[in-house]
Amino acid sequence: MALTISKNLCFLSDLSLFIAASFSSQSAKMSSQVRLSLLPRATCMFDEPVQVKVAGLRSRQVVTLRARSTDEKGVAFSSSATYRADGSGEIDLERDSSLRGSYTGVEPMGLLWSMRPDALHKRFLRTKSLNPHVVKFSVHEDVEEEEGRMLAEATNERLLIADGVMRRPIKEGNIRGVLFTPPGGGPFPALLDLYTFGGGLSEKRASLLAGRGFVVLTVALYGHDDMARNIEEVHLDYFEEAIELLKKQDKVGSKGVGVISISKSGDLALSIASYLPGVEATVWINGCSANTILPLYYKKSQLLPALMFDKSNQPADSETLIGKNFMHNPLAEENKATLVPIERAEGRFLFVASEDDLNWDSKAYVEMMVERLQRHGKDNFESVCYPGAGHYLEPPYGPYCPSSFHGVVGRPVQWGGEPRSHAAAEVHVWKKIQEFFMTHVSCDATQTKAKL
């Protein structure tokens, strides 16, 4: 009797091992057949979409797709979304809806723009053009409350500098920055990229625009190379020198230059267009209509005082600030001297405002500028506003940032916006900016030939 029981137990044990081994073998076989594809290729430009597809799943199988990356400061970002395969065991993010996760619905690039930092109040930083944005995509078994076994993975290398674009650090006279030149003989329109406030130098937007056919000079204002770590005033002479340097470049064919800006550099761009000659087109993104924070000088004389802010009435228990609540009103009688006289500008303006910008009251400032130009009989402008978008409108497909540390106020601030709407705005405005500059920064081929 005991022998019989022992034999039965051995049989059951062997059977369970056989079943487990068979299941493990089938599972391993299934996972080896799962394919994660990035189309049209796994390496692309930062501002290009990529089609994410999964094949080799069971019919109607539910899986979780994940994306992970690390920015240049070492901050980890990640996102996830759960999908159900079709009858053929395939998932296509251009067709299928996310059931839950970092986003829901059909969002082909959702895994990229919905990535969030592992720590609070961290903004995705990718400012050096030679460092690609590397994203690890993976497919996992759908398991509640934990990360399921990985079935497939693929790496998306998102380049900031295109093949053939020449990058040259600039340290000439007072100018500190980087010049990007497209491949080919040109002629190319010239752009001055202002991403200056907060210190240091950002190359991302400039290098991507160079890949789209512009000669772009991005400049630092402070906190870069041998420049002062902080400044107490801004001198327009610096930007005048930068424009002259840019116009002398061999492949530049435009008679004047375009200027692109965001945030505090928005009012600097307005002043450059209003006081300096040769600015044919200016893109202002989520800034102010007045000169802010620091007084503006030219030829050692003050042009504009600074519109200031007061955060003293911020609730003491608030973890983050809302910047637009503290800026003084530029239309108040005592502040009108800070308003930039944009009616002096000869070139065109593109005003871009996010309606949910919590850092500046950008839409209201656009309305002020439009009213001012019209009052002076000017029609050299166009404007676009984006509902649901926040402050940092940047080249598309980077992680959306709801809040981060602000160097000027010394605390985390809210940037505003809803991730899906913000991401859509970035795609639209990026194309619009390029079209605007191509239309309004004119090129002269004979001028370029003479330089060469």
C-alpha positions, 0 to 999 in steps of 0.5 A: 500500500505504502509502495503504491502511494509512493509510486503515485506521488512520484508519478504526480510529481513527474507529471507536474514537472512535465506540465511545468516544463511544457508550459515553460517551453511553450511560453519561451517559444511564444516570447521568441516569436513576439516581434517589436518593430520600429518603422520605418527605421529604429534610428530617426531624428528627434522630431520624426514620428516612429511607427510602433508595431508588435506581431507574434502574439496570441489572438486577442492577447493583452500586453503592456508596452513600455518605454524607458529613457534617461536624460543627460542629467541621469534622470530616468523617464518611463511610460507604459500603455496596455493594448489588446492584440487583434485576431492575428496577434498584432498591435499597431499604435497608429491603429489601436487604442491604449486600454490603460496606462500613461495614456488611453486611446489611439496615440501613435507617439504616446509612449514618448510624450507621456514619459514621466520622470522617476523623481518629482519636478524634473524636466527632460533635458537633452541640450547637447546635439551630439547625444541622441535621445535613446528610448528602450521600447519593450513588450511585457505580459500583462500582470497586475501590480507588477511588471510582467515578463518581457516578450520583446524589446527594441531600441529607438535612437532619436538623433538631434543632429542630422547626417551632414550637418556641421556643428562648430562651437563659436568663441568669437569676440563676445559671442559664445554659442554653437553654429549649425550649418546644413549639408550642401551648397545653399544658399540657406536662410539664417536663424538666431536661436535664443534659448538663453534664460536659465543660463548655459546653452541649448543646442537641440532646437538649433541643430534640428532646424539646421537639419531642416535647411537653416544656418542656425546660431544658438547663443548663450547669454550667461553661465556658459564657457567663460561667461559670467554665472549670473547677470544683472542686465542685458545688452542688445549689443551682444545680439547685434554682434551675433547677427553680424557674425551669422550673416557673414557665414559662407552658406548664408543666403538671406539678406537678414535673419530670423529669430526664434525664442521662448519664455524670457527670451521672447521679450529679447526677441521682440527688442532685437526685432524692434531696435536692430536692423536686418531682422526679417522674421521673429518667432515669439513663443510663450513670453511677455510683451514687455521687457522682463526681469532684467533691464535692457541696454544698448550702447551703454544706455538703458532702453527699457526698464524691467517688468518685475514679479512679486511672489510674496502672496503665494500660499505658504503651504504650496509646493509649486508656484504659478508664475503668471500670478505674480508678474506685474501688469505691463499695461499699468501706468507705472509699468508702461515704460517696460513695453517693447515698442514692436511697432518699430519692427520692419520684419514679420512676427509669429506669436505662439501662445499656449492657452494653459501656460501657467508661467506667463499669461501668454495669450493675454500678451499676444492680445496686447501685442496684436492690439498695439500693432493694429493701433499703429497701422501694422499688419506684419504679424500672425498668431496661433493659440493652442488650447490645453498646451503648457509653457514649454512648447519645444520640438515634438516627441519629447516628454511633457513636463508639468512642473520643474525647478525654476532658477529665477524664483528658486522653487518648483513651478507649474508649467501648465497644459494637458499632456495630449493637447500639449503634444499635439500643439508641439507637432503643429507649431514645429511645422508652422515655425519652419514654414514661417521662416522659409516664407519670410527669411528671403535668400539671395543665391548671388550673395552666397556665391560671392561669399564663396 
